Amino acid sequence: MTIKFGSFDGVCSTAALVICPLLGSSGEGVEPTCYSRNVQIGSTLIFQPSTSFVHIVAIIMTAIMIYHIRSKYTAVGRKEIVMFFWMYMVIELLAMFLDSGIIPTANVSYPWFAAVYTGLVAAAYCCLLVNGFVGFQFAEDGTPLSLWLLRISCFVIFGGSFFISIATFKSFVSFSPTKTTALFVIYLIWPIFCVATYTISQLILVFRTLDDRWPLGDIIFGIAFYAIAQVLLFAFSITICNAIKHYLDGLFFFTLCVLLSVMMVYKYWDSITREDLEFSVGSKAAVWEVKDPLLMASATAPGGDYEEDASSFHAGAASLVGGVSGTQYYGGKAGYGAQGGYSQGGYGGARRAYPPTSDGY
């Protein structure tokens, strides 16, 4: 394949991209040399069935990753990184409809959906780029300044990419399907720039800030999957397609490897963030264990060794952290006293055993 800067002729003749049916001088798009077989379900013809299956898997896996990210309530950059995964999920949903032909290329709405798809791809890479600098705390993560900086950046990139795409597809202003330099930059050059910048920023963060070097493995695997995806799509798609007799093509492996690289982004973020359990909200309700010392025969027996029984009571029936034991409710000096405050054996403090009081307790 010969790639010429600003031209999609060589790219689209190798890879069946979403935008390829809308480009080219013939007005009928650029058809790939070899592409995956179609499947007819009822009266509907499904293009790229294997790739569509990967899109569905990607949506499910992204939903699982979003759930786990949202469950880490106090992790650094949680609100920023989750936006990237939401955008990736929407991109996969659109790609499933566009790649499969559920939205036909001849439909008048196809260029608009393809323009939205192109804008979202560019915005998702921008989101990843901005997330690369969240760990440096130029702006406190989770604050309105940090979140709106991310949102405005992504919106500007989305708006510019959407306009360039639809103008190229519809021949607006000075754009046309044969003048694709701007579209070439935002579709192929911009993602590589964002991934390279994000990788370099995270390497600096790991070496300068973290003591653990294990996150480097996640970065290496993520970059490896992303590079393999590009090579399989743009260099070996035709070879793979011919070797497997049109059952699969490079787009299938590209989509799969991009999913794996996105999963490595999640794995890397999860490995460098630690949740502050003191302020987190668990999914399980706390268990409060309170036992009445009046029900313990050894504690109420006259002349009994209360010191020994009390110590065994605390060893066997102590409440969880944050709980209140029976001694704190019924002990003479432990618990909430007449002064209106917790004594030395009270809430969260060191527990002590006290002798029985004169009134029988």
N, C-alpha and C positions, 0 to 999 in steps of 0.2 A: 504494500500500500504506500502510495506517495501522498504525503500530507503537505499541502501548500497553505501558507499562512493566509487566513481570511477566506478560504474556500472550503466548502463542505463536500465537494465532489468526491474527493478521495476518501473522506471519512464515511460518508453515507453509502458509498459503494461497498464498504466493508461491514459497517455496523448499522443495524436497523434502529436508528434513534427515533425519538418521538417527533422531532422537528423535520426529519428528512422528507416526508411526503409533501411538505410545504415549500421546499427549496428547489433550486435548479432553474435553468433557462427555459426548459420545455413547458413549465407550468404544471406538470404532473408529478413533480417531486423527483427525487433521486432514489432509484430502487437498488437495494443491496444485491450483490452478486449471488449470495447464498443466505437463506434464512430458514428458520424453523418451520416445520410442517404445521398446517392448520388442522383444527378439529371442528367438526360440525356437530352441534348439540341441538337437536330438533331442527328448527329452521334458522338457527343462529350460527354463523361461522366465527369461531374463536381463533384469533391469531396468537402466536406465542403462548400456547397453553402451559408449557413448563415454566416459563418466566412468570406467568400470571400466578402460578402456584407459589413461587418464591415470594411474590408480592404479598400474598395472603399470609404466609409464614412470617414475613417481615413485620406486617401490621400486628400480628399476635405477639411476637417477641418484643416489639416496641411498647406495646401496652403493658407487658410484664415489667419492662425496665422502668417505665414511667411510674408504675405502682411502687416499686422499690425505692425510687428516688424520692417520691413524695412521702414515703414512710420514714425517711431520715430527716426528722423535723429540724434539727439544729446543724446539719452539715453545711459546710461552706459552699456557696455557689449553687445551692439546691434549686432556687427559683430560676437562675440563669440557665443552667444546663438542661432543665426540664423543657424549656422552650425549644431547644434544638431538637429534642426527641419528638415533641408535638409536631414540629414542622416536617420532620422526616416521615412521620406517620401519614400526614396529609399528602406528601409527595408520593409515597408508595400507593396510596389509594388512587390518586390521579393517574399514576403510571399504569396501574392495573387496568383502568378503563381505556386508556389511550393505546397501550401495547396490544391489548386483546382485541381491539376493534369494536368493543361495545359502543364506543363513540366512533362512528365510521369517519375515515379521512375525508370522504366526500361531503360530510355534513357541514353546514355553514357554521356550526358551533365549534368544530374541531380546532381551527386556528386560535380561537379565544381560550379554549382549555389548554392548548399547547403553550400559549403565551403565559398563562397563569402558572403552568407547570415549570416553565423556564424561569420565571420570576421567583418562584418558591425555592427552586434549586439554588439560585444565586443567593437568596436571602438566608437559606440554611447554612451555606458555607460562611456567610458573613456572621451568623450567630455563633458558629464554631470558632471563628477568628476572634470575636470579642470575648468569648468564654476563655480563650487562652490567656487573657490578661486579668481575669477575675481573681486568680490566685495571688497576684501581686498586690492586691488591695489598693489600687489607685483610687477606687471608690468602694466604700463598704458594701459588701455583697448583701443582697436582699433589700437594700434601701431604695427609695424612689429614684435617686440619682442613678444608681447602677442599673436598675430595671428599665428606666425610660431611655437611658443611653443605648441600651441594647435594643429596645423596641424601635426607637427612631432610626437607628442605623440599619436594622433589618428592613424597615418600611421603606426607607430611601432606596436601598439596593433593590428591593422588590419592585418599587414603582419604576425605577430606571430600566430594569431588565424587562419588565412587562411591556413598557412602551417601545423599547428597541425591538422586542420580539414581534409584537403585533404590527409595528410599522414595517418590519421586514417581510412579514407574511402578506400584508395587505398593500404593500408599495405606497406607504405614506411618506410624505415629505421627500427626503432624498434617499430613502431606503427602498430596497426591492429584493426579491428572492435571489437575484444574481449579485447583489452587493451585500455581502454577509460578514464584512470585517468586524463590525461592532458585535454582532451576534456570536461570531467566532470567539471573540475575547471573553464575553461574559459566560459562554457555555463551556469553553474548554480551558482557557488560560486562567480565569478568575478562580475556579475550584482548586487548581494546582497551587496557586499563590496562597490561598487561605490555608490549605492543608500544610504546606511547607512552613508558613508562619506559626501556625498552631503547634506544630511539632517542635520547632526551635524554641518557642516560648516555654513549652512544658519541659524540655530538656534542661533549660536554664533553671526552671523552678525546682526540678528534682535535685540537681547538683548543688544549688545554692541554698535551698531551704530545707529539704527533707534529709533525714538521716538514713531512711530506708531506700535501697536501690532496686527493690523488686518492681516498682511501677515502670521501670525502664523496659521490662519484658512486655508489658501491655502496649507501650508505645511502639516497640519494634514490631510486634505482631500486627498492630493496627496499620502501620505504614506498609508492611509486607502485603497484607490483604488488599490494601488500596492500590498498590503498585501492580500486583498480579491482576486485579480487575481491569486496569487500563491496558495492560499488555494483552490479555486474553481477548478483549473487545476490539482493539484497534490493530492488533498484529496477527492474531491467530484465529479470528472469528471464522473466516472462510475455510481455513484448514480444518478446524473442529467440525464445522457444519458438513463438509464433504466426507470427513472420516466417519461421522456418526450417521450418515445418510439422511441428513436434514431433520433428524429427531430433535437435536439441540443445536444451538449456535452460541456465539460468544456472548450474546446478551444475557443468556441464562447464567453463565458463570460470572459475568460482570455484576449482575444483580445480587447473586449469592455472596460474592466476595465483598461487595460494598456493605451488605448486611453484617458480615463478620467484622468488618472494620468499625462499623458503628457500635457493635457490641463491645469491641475493644475500647472504644471511647468511654462507654459506660463502666467497663471493668476498671479502666485507669482512674476515672473520677472516683469510683467507689473505694479504690485502694488508697487514695491520697486524702480522703476525707474521713474524719472520725467524729462520731456523734457524741455530744455532751449529754450523757445519760441523766445528769442531774436535772436538766431542763427538758428532756424528751418526754413524749407522751406515748406510753406503751399501748399495744393493742389488747393486752389482757388486763382485766380488772385486778386491783390489788386485793390480796387475801389478808383479812385482819383476824388474828387469833387471840381471843381474850378468854382467860380461864379464871374462875372464881376460886380464890384460895379457901373459902369457907367450905367448899365441897371436898377439900383434901383433908383426910382424917388426921394425917400427921401434923398438919398446920394448926388444927383446932384442939388437938389432944392436950389436956393440962399437963404441964411439966415436960412437954415434948421438946426436943431439940429443934427449935424453930430455925436457928441459924443454918443447920444442916439441911432441913427440909426446904427452906426458902432458896438455898443455893441450888438444890436439885430441881426445884420448881423452875427457876430461871434457866437452868441448863436444858430442861426437857420441854418447857412450854413458853419459851421466849417468843415474842411476836416478831414480825418482819420489821425491816427498817422503816421507821415512820409509824409503826403500830404502838399501841398502848397495852401494857401487860396488866394482869389482874392486880398485882401489888400496887400499881399506880392508881388503880381505882379504890382499893380497899385498905392499903397499908396506912398505918397511922401517920408516918412522917413522909412516906413516898407519895408521889402523885401531886394533885393540885391541892395545896394547903389553904389555910385560912387567910394567908397573906395575899391570895389572888395570883400567885405565880407558881411555876413548876419548881419542885425541889430538886435536889441533887439526883434523886432516882427517877426524875420525871421524864418528859418527852424527849427522846433522842439522847439523853444523858447516860452516864454510867449507872447501872442498877446496883442498889445496895439492899441488904437484908436488915430488917429492924425487928426488935423484940415485940411481942404482943402488948397491946395497950391494956389499960385497966378495965375497959368496957367489954373485953372479950374478944376483940379483934387482934 
